């Protein structure tokens, strides 16, 4: 029986083959969550999150679900920022990320209204 990691990897490969970047990003986010649960190095998780963010931000239009995936990736990335830097710099980076997520969520809410 396949384990979760193998199924997620298969989903990433298949969605990439089908050019379904939104589903690919969703599978990649699941991989990031799994890596955190399995206590993989934070740097690897950050790289995965940056790949998701880049994948979705480079598109002109993404669905509401993909925007949620993007918001989750941005928030998780902000939470995992290493603390070995100047604390003010860390807070500034986190604030910038949270501001971006706030704008993204407000955009979604305005579409619903």
HELIX and SHEET records of a PDB file:
HELIX    1   1 UNK A    4  UNK A   17  1                                  14    
HELIX    2   2 UNK A   21  UNK A   37  1                                  17    
HELIX    3   3 UNK A   42  UNK A   57  1                                  16    
HELIX    4   4 UNK A   64  UNK A   79  1                                  16    
HELIX    5   5 UNK A   87  UNK A  112  1                                  26    
END                                                                             
